[in-house]
Amino acid sequence: MLDLYLTGDFAREMLVEHKAMLEAVREALQAERDNLMARLEAQTITGKQAVTIKEFAQKIASGLDEADKSFEARRQIIELLDARGTLALENEEKVIYVQCAIGEKALSIMPTSQSIAQT
């Protein structure tokens, strides 16, 4: 484009418009990057939270054998986890969003979606 402009075959206004368009795209991409980075930072857990999760998982694991035998034990584990699920239909695909709390401080695990085979 610059060569065409220098030879006189390309109007300066077209270069200015193209530059403005490229700057707008760059700004939009930067805003999207900033948004994604903020979301990623919000989902990152600290080392202390990781230890809490591990300790809590060990407590839950110790009761899993009993949970295999008892509906009441399974219910208690679900209540302890404060597990919640939301079913949705997105793009004609069944999806479940799962959220639970971990430990006394109720560390939240960000909702995630998982595809479910359609039946």
Biopython code that builds the backbone (N, CA, C, O; Angstrom):
import numpy as np
from Bio.PDB.StructureBuilder import StructureBuilder

atoms = [
    (1, "MET", "N", (0.820, -1.185, 0.000)),
    (1, "MET", "CA", (0.000, 0.000, 0.000)),
    (1, "MET", "C", (0.866, 1.251, 0.000)),
    (1, "MET", "O", (0.574, 2.234, -0.682)),
    (2, "LEU", "N", (1.937, 1.189, 0.781)),
    (2, "LEU", "CA", (2.824, 2.340, 0.847)),
    (2, "LEU", "C", (3.458, 2.600, -0.512)),
    (2, "LEU", "O", (3.569, 3.749, -0.941)),
    (3, "ASP", "N", (3.876, 1.527, -1.194)),
    (3, "ASP", "CA", (4.461, 1.692, -2.524)),
    (3, "ASP", "C", (3.457, 2.303, -3.491)),
    (3, "ASP", "O", (3.807, 3.175, -4.286)),
    (4, "LEU", "N", (2.210, 1.847, -3.424)),
    (4, "LEU", "CA", (1.171, 2.400, -4.288)),
    (4, "LEU", "C", (0.936, 3.878, -3.960)),
    (4, "LEU", "O", (0.750, 4.693, -4.863)),
    (5, "TYR", "N", (0.944, 4.214, -2.695)),
    (5, "TYR", "CA", (0.751, 5.605, -2.283)),
    (5, "TYR", "C", (1.897, 6.471, -2.806)),
    (5, "TYR", "O", (1.670, 7.561, -3.331)),
    (6, "LEU", "N", (3.143, 5.973, -2.657)),
    (6, "LEU", "CA", (4.318, 6.743, -3.086)),
    (6, "LEU", "C", (4.343, 6.952, -4.594)),
    (6, "LEU", "O", (4.846, 7.970, -5.073)),
    (7, "THR", "N", (3.807, 5.999, -5.342)),
    (7, "THR", "CA", (3.773, 6.162, -6.803)),
    (7, "THR", "C", (2.571, 6.976, -7.254)),
    (7, "THR", "O", (2.445, 7.303, -8.434)),
    (8, "GLY", "N", (1.692, 7.300, -6.324)),
    (8, "GLY", "CA", (0.537, 8.115, -6.664)),
    (8, "GLY", "C", (-0.668, 7.326, -7.109)),
    (8, "GLY", "O", (-1.664, 7.915, -7.528)),
    (9, "ASP", "N", (-0.608, 5.995, -7.029)),
    (9, "ASP", "CA", (-1.711, 5.154, -7.467)),
    (9, "ASP", "C", (-2.711, 4.840, -6.339)),
    (9, "ASP", "O", (-3.668, 4.095, -6.545)),
    (10, "PHE", "N", (-2.488, 5.397, -5.185)),
    (10, "PHE", "CA", (-3.322, 5.076, -4.024)),
    (10, "PHE", "C", (-3.571, 6.371, -3.250)),
    (10, "PHE", "O", (-2.624, 7.078, -2.906)),
    (11, "ALA", "N", (-4.808, 6.675, -2.981)),
    (11, "ALA", "CA", (-5.146, 7.924, -2.290)),
    (11, "ALA", "C", (-4.747, 7.867, -0.818)),
    (11, "ALA", "O", (-4.864, 6.830, -0.165)),
    (12, "ARG", "N", (-4.271, 9.005, -0.312)),
    (12, "ARG", "CA", (-3.871, 9.109, 1.096)),
    (12, "ARG", "C", (-5.046, 8.787, 2.017)),
    (12, "ARG", "O", (-4.847, 8.151, 3.052)),
    (13, "GLU", "N", (-6.253, 9.203, 1.672)),
    (13, "GLU", "CA", (-7.429, 8.968, 2.494)),
    (13, "GLU", "C", (-7.675, 7.477, 2.715)),
    (13, "GLU", "O", (-8.123, 7.067, 3.786)),
    (14, "MET", "N", (-7.381, 6.680, 1.705)),
    (14, "MET", "CA", (-7.561, 5.228, 1.842)),
    (14, "MET", "C", (-6.571, 4.671, 2.861)),
    (14, "MET", "O", (-6.912, 3.782, 3.642)),
    (15, "LEU", "N", (-5.352, 5.193, 2.851)),
    (15, "LEU", "CA", (-4.364, 4.756, 3.847)),
    (15, "LEU", "C", (-4.802, 5.154, 5.251)),
    (15, "LEU", "O", (-4.668, 4.370, 6.190)),
    (16, "VAL", "N", (-5.324, 6.364, 5.395)),
    (16, "VAL", "CA", (-5.782, 6.838, 6.703)),
    (16, "VAL", "C", (-6.949, 5.976, 7.190)),
    (16, "VAL", "O", (-6.991, 5.599, 8.361)),
    (17, "GLU", "N", (-7.889, 5.663, 6.306)),
    (17, "GLU", "CA", (-9.026, 4.809, 6.671)),
    (17, "GLU", "C", (-8.553, 3.416, 7.073)),
    (17, "GLU", "O", (-9.020, 2.856, 8.065)),
    (18, "HIS", "N", (-7.632, 2.867, 6.303)),
    (18, "HIS", "CA", (-7.117, 1.521, 6.598)),
    (18, "HIS", "C", (-6.384, 1.520, 7.941)),
    (18, "HIS", "O", (-6.523, 0.584, 8.728)),
    (19, "LYS", "N", (-5.611, 2.562, 8.195)),
    (19, "LYS", "CA", (-4.901, 2.665, 9.471)),
    (19, "LYS", "C", (-5.896, 2.739, 10.629)),
    (19, "LYS", "O", (-5.709, 2.073, 11.647)),
    (20, "ALA", "N", (-6.950, 3.544, 10.480)),
    (20, "ALA", "CA", (-7.958, 3.678, 11.528)),
    (20, "ALA", "C", (-8.646, 2.333, 11.783)),
    (20, "ALA", "O", (-8.898, 1.964, 12.930)),
    (21, "MET", "N", (-8.944, 1.608, 10.705)),
    (21, "MET", "CA", (-9.572, 0.293, 10.848)),
    (21, "MET", "C", (-8.645, -0.672, 11.594)),
    (21, "MET", "O", (-9.093, -1.395, 12.484)),
    (22, "LEU", "N", (-7.367, -0.686, 11.239)),
    (22, "LEU", "CA", (-6.409, -1.568, 11.907)),
    (22, "LEU", "C", (-6.252, -1.202, 13.388)),
    (22, "LEU", "O", (-6.134, -2.085, 14.237)),
    (23, "GLU", "N", (-6.251, 0.085, 13.692)),
    (23, "GLU", "CA", (-6.146, 0.510, 15.092)),
    (23, "GLU", "C", (-7.387, 0.094, 15.883)),
    (23, "GLU", "O", (-7.274, -0.304, 17.042)),
    (24, "ALA", "N", (-8.569, 0.183, 15.267)),
    (24, "ALA", "CA", (-9.796, -0.239, 15.947)),
    (24, "ALA", "C", (-9.768, -1.740, 16.226)),
    (24, "ALA", "O", (-10.161, -2.180, 17.306)),
    (25, "VAL", "N", (-9.307, -2.519, 15.257)),
    (25, "VAL", "CA", (-9.193, -3.970, 15.447)),
    (25, "VAL", "C", (-8.193, -4.272, 16.558)),
    (25, "VAL", "O", (-8.447, -5.123, 17.411)),
    (26, "ARG", "N", (-7.070, -3.584, 16.549)),
    (26, "ARG", "CA", (-6.045, -3.780, 17.578)),
    (26, "ARG", "C", (-6.602, -3.459, 18.963)),
    (26, "ARG", "O", (-6.368, -4.211, 19.910)),
    (27, "GLU", "N", (-7.334, -2.355, 19.094)),
    (27, "GLU", "CA", (-7.921, -1.975, 20.382)),
    (27, "GLU", "C", (-8.951, -3.005, 20.844)),
    (27, "GLU", "O", (-9.004, -3.342, 22.027)),
    (28, "ALA", "N", (-9.764, -3.501, 19.920)),
    (28, "ALA", "CA", (-10.765, -4.514, 20.272)),
    (28, "ALA", "C", (-10.084, -5.800, 20.740)),
    (28, "ALA", "O", (-10.526, -6.423, 21.705)),
    (29, "LEU", "N", (-9.015, -6.193, 20.059)),
    (29, "LEU", "CA", (-8.275, -7.396, 20.464)),
    (29, "LEU", "C", (-7.605, -7.195, 21.824)),
    (29, "LEU", "O", (-7.557, -8.120, 22.634)),
    (30, "GLN", "N", (-7.096, -6.005, 22.074)),
    (30, "GLN", "CA", (-6.479, -5.719, 23.372)),
    (30, "GLN", "C", (-7.525, -5.797, 24.486)),
    (30, "GLN", "O", (-7.256, -6.347, 25.555)),
    (31, "ALA", "N", (-8.715, -5.248, 24.236)),
    (31, "ALA", "CA", (-9.793, -5.309, 25.227)),
    (31, "ALA", "C", (-10.205, -6.755, 25.485)),
    (31, "ALA", "O", (-10.445, -7.139, 26.630)),
    (32, "GLU", "N", (-10.286, -7.552, 24.432)),
    (32, "GLU", "CA", (-10.633, -8.973, 24.586)),
    (32, "GLU", "C", (-9.551, -9.695, 25.381)),
    (32, "GLU", "O", (-9.860, -10.517, 26.243)),
    (33, "ARG", "N", (-8.286, -9.393, 25.098)),
    (33, "ARG", "CA", (-7.167, -9.998, 25.832)),
    (33, "ARG", "C", (-7.253, -9.637, 27.315)),
    (33, "ARG", "O", (-7.093, -10.502, 28.177)),
    (34, "ASP", "N", (-7.506, -8.357, 27.612)),
    (34, "ASP", "CA", (-7.609, -7.917, 29.004)),
    (34, "ASP", "C", (-8.748, -8.642, 29.716)),
    (34, "ASP", "O", (-8.602, -9.051, 30.868)),
    (35, "ASN", "N", (-9.870, -8.800, 29.038)),
    (35, "ASN", "CA", (-11.019, -9.504, 29.609)),
    (35, "ASN", "C", (-10.673, -10.963, 29.890)),
    (35, "ASN", "O", (-10.990, -11.483, 30.959)),
    (36, "LEU", "N", (-10.031, -11.617, 28.943)),
    (36, "LEU", "CA", (-9.647, -13.024, 29.128)),
    (36, "LEU", "C", (-8.632, -13.175, 30.255)),
    (36, "LEU", "O", (-8.709, -14.127, 31.031)),
    (37, "MET", "N", (-7.689, -12.254, 30.353)),
    (37, "MET", "CA", (-6.692, -12.319, 31.428)),
    (37, "MET", "C", (-7.365, -12.150, 32.792)),
    (37, "MET", "O", (-7.013, -12.841, 33.748)),
    (38, "ALA", "N", (-8.332, -11.232, 32.883)),
    (38, "ALA", "CA", (-9.049, -11.031, 34.141)),
    (38, "ALA", "C", (-9.824, -12.282, 34.527)),
    (38, "ALA", "O", (-9.836, -12.673, 35.694)),
    (39, "ARG", "N", (-10.468, -12.908, 33.552)),
    (39, "ARG", "CA", (-11.210, -14.138, 33.833)),
    (39, "ARG", "C", (-10.266, -15.247, 34.270)),
    (39, "ARG", "O", (-10.585, -16.004, 35.187)),
    (40, "LEU", "N", (-9.110, -15.354, 33.627)),
    (40, "LEU", "CA", (-8.130, -16.372, 33.990)),
    (40, "LEU", "C", (-7.610, -16.143, 35.406)),
    (40, "LEU", "O", (-7.489, -17.095, 36.177)),
    (41, "GLU", "N", (-7.305, -14.905, 35.757)),
    (41, "GLU", "CA", (-6.824, -14.597, 37.101)),
    (41, "GLU", "C", (-7.880, -14.907, 38.150)),
    (41, "GLU", "O", (-7.546, -15.341, 39.253)),
    (42, "ALA", "N", (-9.144, -14.692, 37.824)),
    (42, "ALA", "CA", (-10.227, -14.972, 38.769)),
    (42, "ALA", "C", (-10.365, -16.465, 39.014)),
    (42, "ALA", "O", (-10.859, -16.870, 40.067)),
    (43, "GLN", "N", (-9.943, -17.289, 38.072)),
    (43, "GLN", "CA", (-10.080, -18.737, 38.205)),
    (43, "GLN", "C", (-8.833, -19.387, 38.787)),
    (43, "GLN", "O", (-8.843, -20.583, 39.075)),
    (44, "THR", "N", (-7.776, -18.634, 38.963)),
    (44, "THR", "CA", (-6.543, -19.175, 39.504)),
    (44, "THR", "C", (-6.669, -19.319, 41.016)),
    (44, "THR", "O", (-7.164, -18.418, 41.692)),
    (45, "ILE", "N", (-6.221, -20.449, 41.538)),
    (45, "ILE", "CA", (-6.289, -20.659, 42.982)),
    (45, "ILE", "C", (-4.908, -20.476, 43.592)),
    (45, "ILE", "O", (-3.892, -20.696, 42.933)),
    (46, "THR", "N", (-4.882, -20.077, 44.842)),
    (46, "THR", "CA", (-3.619, -19.873, 45.553)),
    (46, "THR", "C", (-3.100, -21.208, 46.072)),
    (46, "THR", "O", (-3.819, -22.207, 46.071)),
    (47, "GLY", "N", (-1.874, -21.214, 46.503)),
    (47, "GLY", "CA", (-1.295, -22.418, 47.097)),
    (47, "GLY", "C", (-2.043, -22.844, 48.350)),
    (47, "GLY", "O", (-2.240, -24.035, 48.591)),
    (48, "LYS", "N", (-2.459, -21.867, 49.144)),
    (48, "LYS", "CA", (-3.219, -22.167, 50.367)),
    (48, "LYS", "C", (-4.567, -22.791, 50.013)),
    (48, "LYS", "O", (-5.009, -23.728, 50.677)),
    (49, "GLN", "N", (-5.219, -22.280, 48.978)),
    (49, "GLN", "CA", (-6.492, -22.855, 48.552)),
    (49, "GLN", "C", (-6.284, -24.281, 48.041)),
    (49, "GLN", "O", (-7.124, -25.150, 48.276)),
    (50, "ALA", "N", (-5.179, -24.527, 47.347)),
    (50, "ALA", "CA", (-4.889, -25.869, 46.843)),
    (50, "ALA", "C", (-4.724, -26.847, 48.006)),
    (50, "ALA", "O", (-5.210, -27.976, 47.938)),
    (51, "VAL", "N", (-4.044, -26.423, 49.069)),
    (51, "VAL", "CA", (-3.867, -27.276, 50.254)),
    (51, "VAL", "C", (-5.223, -27.560, 50.890)),
    (51, "VAL", "O", (-5.508, -28.695, 51.272)),
    (52, "THR", "N", (-6.063, -26.524, 51.003)),
    (52, "THR", "CA", (-7.399, -26.704, 51.582)),
    (52, "THR", "C", (-8.215, -27.688, 50.755)),
    (52, "THR", "O", (-8.899, -28.552, 51.304)),
    (53, "ILE", "N", (-8.143, -27.557, 49.452)),
    (53, "ILE", "CA", (-8.875, -28.467, 48.558)),
    (53, "ILE", "C", (-8.371, -29.901, 48.744)),
    (53, "ILE", "O", (-9.167, -30.837, 48.822)),
    (54, "LYS", "N", (-7.053, -30.068, 48.813)),
    (54, "LYS", "CA", (-6.484, -31.409, 48.981)),
    (54, "LYS", "C", (-6.925, -32.035, 50.300)),
    (54, "LYS", "O", (-7.308, -33.204, 50.338)),
    (55, "GLU", "N", (-6.872, -31.257, 51.379)),
    (55, "GLU", "CA", (-7.294, -31.778, 52.686)),
    (55, "GLU", "C", (-8.778, -32.148, 52.661)),
    (55, "GLU", "O", (-9.175, -33.188, 53.188)),
    (56, "PHE", "N", (-9.585, -31.298, 52.053)),
    (56, "PHE", "CA", (-11.018, -31.562, 51.977)),
    (56, "PHE", "C", (-11.281, -32.816, 51.141)),
    (56, "PHE", "O", (-12.134, -33.633, 51.490)),
    (57, "ALA", "N", (-10.543, -32.964, 50.034)),
    (57, "ALA", "CA", (-10.706, -34.140, 49.178)),
    (57, "ALA", "C", (-10.338, -35.416, 49.925)),
    (57, "ALA", "O", (-10.970, -36.455, 49.731)),
    (58, "GLN", "N", (-9.323, -35.343, 50.775)),
    (58, "GLN", "CA", (-8.945, -36.512, 51.565)),
    (58, "GLN", "C", (-10.055, -36.898, 52.535)),
    (58, "GLN", "O", (-10.314, -38.083, 52.748)),
    (59, "LYS", "N", (-10.718, -35.888, 53.130)),
    (59, "LYS", "CA", (-11.832, -36.172, 54.036)),
    (59, "LYS", "C", (-12.979, -36.844, 53.277)),
    (59, "LYS", "O", (-13.577, -37.807, 53.755)),
    (60, "ILE", "N", (-13.265, -36.328, 52.113)),
    (60, "ILE", "CA", (-14.346, -36.898, 51.296)),
    (60, "ILE", "C", (-13.970, -38.326, 50.874)),
    (60, "ILE", "O", (-14.796, -39.237, 50.945)),
    (61, "ALA", "N", (-12.726, -38.511, 50.439)),
    (61, "ALA", "CA", (-12.284, -39.830, 49.968)),
    (61, "ALA", "C", (-12.420, -40.884, 51.059)),
    (61, "ALA", "O", (-12.743, -42.037, 50.773)),
    (62, "SER", "N", (-12.176, -40.497, 52.296)),
    (62, "SER", "CA", (-12.262, -41.471, 53.386)),
    (62, "SER", "C", (-13.688, -41.993, 53.570)),
    (62, "SER", "O", (-13.880, -43.075, 54.125)),
    (63, "GLY", "N", (-14.688, -41.240, 53.112)),
    (63, "GLY", "CA", (-16.065, -41.689, 53.260)),
    (63, "GLY", "C", (-16.665, -42.294, 52.003)),
    (63, "GLY", "O", (-17.834, -42.682, 52.006)),
    (64, "LEU", "N", (-15.891, -42.382, 50.927)),
    (64, "LEU", "CA", (-16.438, -42.889, 49.668)),
    (64, "LEU", "C", (-16.796, -44.370, 49.709)),
    (64, "LEU", "O", (-17.762, -44.785, 49.068)),
    (65, "ASP", "N", (-16.041, -45.167, 50.444)),
    (65, "ASP", "CA", (-16.379, -46.595, 50.543)),
    (65, "ASP", "C", (-17.763, -46.769, 51.147)),
    (65, "ASP", "O", (-18.556, -47.588, 50.683)),
    (66, "GLU", "N", (-18.046, -45.993, 52.183)),
    (66, "GLU", "CA", (-19.363, -46.055, 52.815)),
    (66, "GLU", "C", (-20.439, -45.533, 51.867)),
    (66, "GLU", "O", (-21.564, -46.032, 51.858)),
    (67, "ALA", "N", (-20.089, -44.531, 51.077)),
    (67, "ALA", "CA", (-21.059, -43.947, 50.145)),
    (67, "ALA", "C", (-21.488, -44.953, 49.084)),
    (67, "ALA", "O", (-22.615, -44.897, 48.592)),
    (68, "ASP", "N", (-20.592, -45.876, 48.732)),
    (68, "ASP", "CA", (-20.956, -46.917, 47.761)),
    (68, "ASP", "C", (-22.057, -47.826, 48.308)),
    (68, "ASP", "O", (-22.822, -48.412, 47.543)),
    (69, "LYS", "N", (-22.131, -47.936, 49.620)),
    (69, "LYS", "CA", (-23.090, -48.842, 50.242)),
    (69, "LYS", "C", (-24.354, -48.140, 50.724)),
    (69, "LYS", "O", (-25.384, -48.785, 50.920)),
    (70, "SER", "N", (-24.285, -46.823, 50.918)),
    (70, "SER", "CA", (-25.388, -46.134, 51.590)),
    (70, "SER", "C", (-25.806, -44.870, 50.855)),
    (70, "SER", "O", (-24.990, -43.988, 50.588)),
    (71, "PHE", "N", (-27.094, -44.800, 50.534)),
    (71, "PHE", "CA", (-27.641, -43.591, 49.913)),
    (71, "PHE", "C", (-27.484, -42.406, 50.852)),
    (71, "PHE", "O", (-27.167, -41.304, 50.405)),
    (72, "GLU", "N", (-27.698, -42.609, 52.126)),
    (72, "GLU", "CA", (-27.581, -41.534, 53.118)),
    (72, "GLU", "C", (-26.167, -40.953, 53.126)),
    (72, "GLU", "O", (-26.002, -39.737, 53.227)),
    (73, "ALA", "N", (-25.146, -41.808, 53.022)),
    (73, "ALA", "CA", (-23.755, -41.333, 52.995)),
    (73, "ALA", "C", (-23.503, -40.509, 51.733)),
    (73, "ALA", "O", (-22.821, -39.485, 51.791)),
    (74, "ARG", "N", (-24.048, -40.946, 50.589)),
    (74, "ARG", "CA", (-23.902, -40.176, 49.344)),
    (74, "ARG", "C", (-24.555, -38.810, 49.487)),
    (74, "ARG", "O", (-23.991, -37.800, 49.066)),
    (75, "ARG", "N", (-25.749, -38.777, 50.082)),
    (75, "ARG", "CA", (-26.460, -37.520, 50.277)),
    (75, "ARG", "C", (-25.649, -36.582, 51.164)),
    (75, "ARG", "O", (-25.582, -35.382, 50.896)),
    (76, "GLN", "N", (-25.031, -37.115, 52.221)),
    (76, "GLN", "CA", (-24.235, -36.292, 53.123)),
    (76, "GLN", "C", (-23.020, -35.697, 52.404)),
    (76, "GLN", "O", (-22.660, -34.543, 52.637)),
    (77, "ILE", "N", (-22.398, -36.484, 51.536)),
    (77, "ILE", "CA", (-21.250, -35.979, 50.784)),
    (77, "ILE", "C", (-21.684, -34.855, 49.842)),
    (77, "ILE", "O", (-21.005, -33.834, 49.730)),
    (78, "ILE", "N", (-22.802, -35.048, 49.177)),
    (78, "ILE", "CA", (-23.308, -34.011, 48.269)),
    (78, "ILE", "C", (-23.631, -32.738, 49.049)),
    (78, "ILE", "O", (-23.331, -31.635, 48.591)),
    (79, "GLU", "N", (-24.237, -32.885, 50.214)),
    (79, "GLU", "CA", (-24.531, -31.717, 51.045)),
    (79, "GLU", "C", (-23.251, -31.054, 51.539)),
    (79, "GLU", "O", (-23.163, -29.827, 51.585)),
    (80, "LEU", "N", (-22.261, -31.862, 51.907)),
    (80, "LEU", "CA", (-20.988, -31.330, 52.369)),
    (80, "LEU", "C", (-20.306, -30.524, 51.268)),
    (80, "LEU", "O", (-19.702, -29.483, 51.528)),
    (81, "LEU", "N", (-20.409, -31.011, 50.054)),
    (81, "LEU", "CA", (-19.821, -30.304, 48.912)),
    (81, "LEU", "C", (-20.671, -29.114, 48.466)),
    (81, "LEU", "O", (-20.212, -28.277, 47.689)),
    (82, "ASP", "N", (-21.896, -29.041, 48.954)),
    (82, "ASP", "CA", (-22.846, -28.025, 48.506)),
    (82, "ASP", "C", (-22.900, -28.039, 46.977)),
    (82, "ASP", "O", (-22.865, -27.000, 46.318)),
    (83, "ALA", "N", (-22.985, -29.262, 46.442)),
    (83, "ALA", "CA", (-22.970, -29.455, 44.986)),
    (83, "ALA", "C", (-24.292, -29.034, 44.376)),
    (83, "ALA", "O", (-25.362, -29.376, 44.878)),
    (84, "ARG", "N", (-24.201, -28.285, 43.281)),
    (84, "ARG", "CA", (-25.385, -27.830, 42.562)),
    (84, "ARG", "C", (-25.137, -27.969, 41.072)),
    (84, "ARG", "O", (-24.036, -27.726, 40.580)),
    (85, "GLY", "N", (-26.170, -28.360, 40.376)),
    (85, "GLY", "CA", (-26.054, -28.506, 38.927)),
    (85, "GLY", "C", (-27.224, -27.832, 38.235)),
    (85, "GLY", "O", (-28.351, -27.856, 38.728)),
    (86, "THR", "N", (-26.946, -27.238, 37.101)),
    (86, "THR", "CA", (-27.980, -26.608, 36.292)),
    (86, "THR", "C", (-27.913, -27.215, 34.906)),
    (86, "THR", "O", (-26.879, -27.155, 34.241)),
    (87, "LEU", "N", (-29.010, -27.797, 34.477)),
    (87, "LEU", "CA", (-29.077, -28.386, 33.147)),
    (87, "LEU", "C", (-29.511, -27.320, 32.155)),
    (87, "LEU", "O", (-30.342, -26.467, 32.469)),
    (88, "ALA", "N", (-28.943, -27.374, 30.956)),
    (88, "ALA", "CA", (-29.305, -26.409, 29.919)),
    (88, "ALA", "C", (-29.216, -27.082, 28.562)),
    (88, "ALA", "O", (-28.573, -28.120, 28.407)),
    (89, "LEU", "N", (-29.861, -26.485, 27.598)),
    (89, "LEU", "CA", (-29.790, -26.930, 26.216)),
    (89, "LEU", "C", (-29.177, -25.788, 25.426)),
    (89, "LEU", "O", (-29.790, -24.731, 25.274)),
    (90, "GLU", "N", (-27.967, -25.998, 24.923)),
    (90, "GLU", "CA", (-27.255, -24.974, 24.170)),
    (90, "GLU", "C", (-26.854, -25.544, 22.824)),
    (90, "GLU", "O", (-26.202, -26.585, 22.744)),
    (91, "ASN", "N", (-27.245, -24.859, 21.781)),
    (91, "ASN", "CA", (-26.931, -25.310, 20.422)),
    (91, "ASN", "C", (-27.347, -26.761, 20.211)),
    (91, "ASN", "O", (-26.615, -27.559, 19.626)),
    (92, "GLU", "N", (-28.538, -27.079, 20.703)),
    (92, "GLU", "CA", (-29.122, -28.415, 20.589)),
    (92, "GLU", "C", (-28.268, -29.496, 21.253)),
    (92, "GLU", "O", (-28.317, -30.662, 20.862)),
    (93, "GLU", "N", (-27.489, -29.101, 22.254)),
    (93, "GLU", "CA", (-26.658, -30.044, 22.996)),
    (93, "GLU", "C", (-26.974, -29.894, 24.483)),
    (93, "GLU", "O", (-27.071, -28.779, 24.996)),
    (94, "LYS", "N", (-27.134, -31.027, 25.170)),
    (94, "LYS", "CA", (-27.398, -30.991, 26.600)),
    (94, "LYS", "C", (-26.102, -30.666, 27.337)),
    (94, "LYS", "O", (-25.062, -31.274, 27.085)),
    (95, "VAL", "N", (-26.180, -29.689, 28.260)),
    (95, "VAL", "CA", (-25.018, -29.220, 29.000)),
    (95, "VAL", "C", (-25.396, -29.124, 30.473)),
    (95, "VAL", "O", (-26.532, -28.783, 30.805)),
    (96, "ILE", "N", (-24.448, -29.423, 31.352)),
    (96, "ILE", "CA", (-24.680, -29.234, 32.778)),
    (96, "ILE", "C", (-23.609, -28.294, 33.315)),
    (96, "ILE", "O", (-22.420, -28.469, 33.047)),
    (97, "TYR", "N", (-24.043, -27.304, 34.068)),
    (97, "TYR", "CA", (-23.143, -26.387, 34.744)),
    (97, "TYR", "C", (-23.099, -26.815, 36.201)),
    (97, "TYR", "O", (-24.132, -26.874, 36.868)),
    (98, "VAL", "N", (-21.908, -27.113, 36.693)),
    (98, "VAL", "CA", (-21.746, -27.647, 38.044)),
    (98, "VAL", "C", (-20.983, -26.639, 38.887)),
    (98, "VAL", "O", (-20.013, -26.032, 38.435)),
    (99, "GLN", "N", (-21.441, -26.474, 40.123)),
    (99, "GLN", "CA", (-20.761, -25.593, 41.058)),
    (99, "GLN", "C", (-20.790, -26.262, 42.420)),
    (99, "GLN", "O", (-21.790, -26.874, 42.795)),
    (100, "CYS", "N", (-19.697, -26.147, 43.161)),
    (100, "CYS", "CA", (-19.682, -26.677, 44.517)),
    (100, "CYS", "C", (-18.777, -25.818, 45.383)),
    (100, "CYS", "O", (-17.953, -25.052, 44.882)),
    (101, "ALA", "N", (-18.943, -25.956, 46.680)),
    (101, "ALA", "CA", (-18.114, -25.247, 47.649)),
    (101, "ALA", "C", (-17.212, -26.269, 48.318)),
    (101, "ALA", "O", (-17.573, -27.436, 48.467)),
    (102, "ILE", "N", (-16.030, -25.809, 48.720)),
    (102, "ILE", "CA", (-15.071, -26.730, 49.321)),
    (102, "ILE", "C", (-14.609, -26.174, 50.659)),
    (102, "ILE", "O", (-14.097, -25.058, 50.737)),
    (103, "GLY", "N", (-14.795, -26.962, 51.710)),
    (103, "GLY", "CA", (-14.289, -26.612, 53.028)),
    (103, "GLY", "C", (-15.123, -25.575, 53.745)),
    (103, "GLY", "O", (-16.133, -25.093, 53.232)),
    (104, "GLU", "N", (-14.677, -25.243, 54.941)),
    (104, "GLU", "CA", (-15.416, -24.305, 55.775)),
    (104, "GLU", "C", (-15.477, -22.915, 55.162)),
    (104, "GLU", "O", (-16.451, -22.189, 55.366)),
    (105, "LYS", "N", (-14.451, -22.540, 54.418)),
    (105, "LYS", "CA", (-14.408, -21.203, 53.824)),
    (105, "LYS", "C", (-15.183, -21.143, 52.515)),
    (105, "LYS", "O", (-15.236, -20.095, 51.872)),
    (106, "ALA", "N", (-15.770, -22.232, 52.126)),
    (106, "ALA", "CA", (-16.607, -22.307, 50.929)),
    (106, "ALA", "C", (-15.900, -21.743, 49.712)),
    (106, "ALA", "O", (-16.396, -20.823, 49.061)),
    (107, "LEU", "N", (-14.750, -22.298, 49.413)),
    (107, "LEU", "CA", (-14.063, -21.926, 48.180)),
    (107, "LEU", "C", (-14.918, -22.381, 47.015)),
    (107, "LEU", "O", (-15.338, -23.536, 46.955)),
    (108, "SER", "N", (-15.170, -21.482, 46.104)),
    (108, "SER", "CA", (-16.028, -21.839, 44.977)),
    (108, "SER", "C", (-15.193, -22.286, 43.805)),
    (108, "SER", "O", (-14.148, -21.708, 43.506)),
    (109, "ILE", "N", (-15.661, -23.309, 43.154)),
    (109, "ILE", "CA", (-15.072, -23.743, 41.891)),
    (109, "ILE", "C", (-15.925, -23.120, 40.805)),
    (109, "ILE", "O", (-17.149, -23.248, 40.825)),
    (110, "MET", "N", (-15.300, -22.456, 39.871)),
    (110, "MET", "CA", (-16.038, -21.749, 38.835)),
    (110, "MET", "C", (-16.918, -22.725, 38.071)),
    (110, "MET", "O", (-16.517, -23.865, 37.838)),
    (111, "PRO", "N", (-18.109, -22.295, 37.678)),
    (111, "PRO", "CA", (-18.988, -23.179, 36.912)),
    (111, "PRO", "C", (-18.322, -23.619, 35.618)),
    (111, "PRO", "O", (-17.641, -22.836, 34.956)),
    (112, "THR", "N", (-18.524, -24.859, 35.276)),
    (112, "THR", "CA", (-17.995, -25.389, 34.029)),
    (112, "THR", "C", (-19.103, -26.105, 33.300)),
    (112, "THR", "O", (-20.102, -26.513, 33.892)),
    (113, "SER", "N", (-18.913, -26.250, 32.021)),
    (113, "SER", "CA", (-19.915, -27.017, 31.275)),
    (113, "SER", "C", (-19.286, -28.326, 30.830)),
    (113, "SER", "O", (-18.088, -28.401, 30.560)),
    (114, "GLN", "N", (-20.094, -29.320, 30.762)),
    (114, "GLN", "CA", (-19.643, -30.636, 30.317)),
    (114, "GLN", "C", (-20.725, -31.195, 29.433)),
    (114, "GLN", "O", (-21.896, -31.236, 29.809)),
    (115, "SER", "N", (-20.324, -31.625, 28.251)),
    (115, "SER", "CA", (-21.320, -32.177, 27.334)),
    (115, "SER", "C", (-21.855, -33.485, 27.862)),
    (115, "SER", "O", (-21.125, -34.280, 28.454)),
    (116, "ILE", "N", (-23.128, -33.698, 27.644)),
    (116, "ILE", "CA", (-23.779, -34.940, 28.036)),
    (116, "ILE", "C", (-24.275, -35.598, 26.754)),
    (116, "ILE", "O", (-24.902, -34.948, 25.918)),
    (117, "ALA", "N", (-23.998, -36.856, 26.608)),
    (117, "ALA", "CA", (-24.467, -37.567, 25.410)),
    (117, "ALA", "C", (-25.974, -37.505, 25.357)),
    (117, "ALA", "O", (-26.648, -37.777, 26.351)),
    (118, "GLN", "N", (-26.506, -37.149, 24.204)),
    (118, "GLN", "CA", (-27.954, -37.075, 24.068)),
    (118, "GLN", "C", (-28.527, -38.480, 24.014)),
    (118, "GLN", "O", (-27.980, -39.383, 23.381)),
    (119, "THR", "N", (-29.638, -38.624, 24.697)),
    (119, "THR", "CA", (-30.288, -39.932, 24.725)),
    (119, "THR", "C", (-31.616, -39.854, 24.023)),
    (119, "THR", "O", (-32.327, -40.855, 23.934)),
]
sb = StructureBuilder()
sb.init_structure("model")
sb.init_model(0)
sb.init_chain("A")
sb.init_seg("    ")
for serial, (resi, resn, name, xyz) in enumerate(atoms, 1):
    if name == "N":
        sb.init_residue(resn, " ", resi, " ")
    sb.init_atom(name, np.array(xyz, "f"), 0.0, 1.0, " ", f" {name:<3s}", serial, name[0])
structure = sb.get_structure()
